[in-house]
Amino acid sequence: MDAESLPRTRLFIDQKLAPGGTAALNGDRAHYLRAVLRQGPGDRVLAFNGADGEYLASIEALSKSSGVLRLERRTRAPVTGAPPAPWLIFAPLKGGRTEYVVEKAVELGVGRLVPVFTRRGDVGRVNLDRLRANALEAAEQCERLDAPEIADGIELHKLLAGWDPARTLFVAAESGAAAPLVTAVTAAAGRPVAFLVGPEGGFDQQELDALRRLPFVVSVGLGPRVLRADTAAFSALAVWQAAAGDWRLGDGDARPPHRD
Ligand code: SAM
């Protein structure tokens, strides 16, 4: 079976994957295959788990509440040598835009998403189950070999109190002194990084002042226009990918479909 005829359905399976082995499907996955995709025993899918690459698998058994995949062969090896994936710390947005941020950030290669609650934030809680499902779906669709973590929501001051100073925190600061983004991310290439984007109402001045005092914070600017928070997040991630991330890799490195 060549790359052209591989199945389009990809499933994140949180289990060890090895040729000849099996993987159990939980109720959600079984329902998705059976009721949504109308698949059944003998149909094929691609499976990945964030550690063992990607596998061609056939559906061995499928019921309403469970199923079994038989793993045939590896189709993609795990990616090695890629820069550490950036994190995105974002203030949740109204009207479905939080889900949109999750989907697009996953496509842009984020490693961890952290909803953060700030003084001017519009949204005080998030539906983590839904965001985690959005993240898995986006990872399956965009041919990632892993699925990013969605952390529990946290107050900004608590997040900063527990921050590992080895990870540079780029704060998208819509006002005040800030380095041009591309200059700042290029200087940090190869190091673990995170981006912090504020809510639609922006950061409160005290928050910005407190952030600027922290040794691991670098304030970055995204140009002279005020961007919506989602635009700011996607712009920051795209610039990082182009300057320091895996968009620098050429054909033959890790671009899909690059299969065994
Ligand atoms: N209410 C704020 C104001 O009028 O200045 C604008 C907030 S903006 C809609 C939402 C978030 O996007 C900001 O907190 C910031 O993190 C980021 N952002 C938007 N435009 C930016 C820019 N030009 N440079 C850096 N960050 C920006």
Residues whose N, C-alpha, C, O or C-beta is under 5 A from the ligand:
A	BS01	SAM	A172 A173 E174 L196 V197 G198 P199 E200 G201 G202 F203 V220 G221 L222 G223 P224 R225 V226 L227 R228 A229 A232
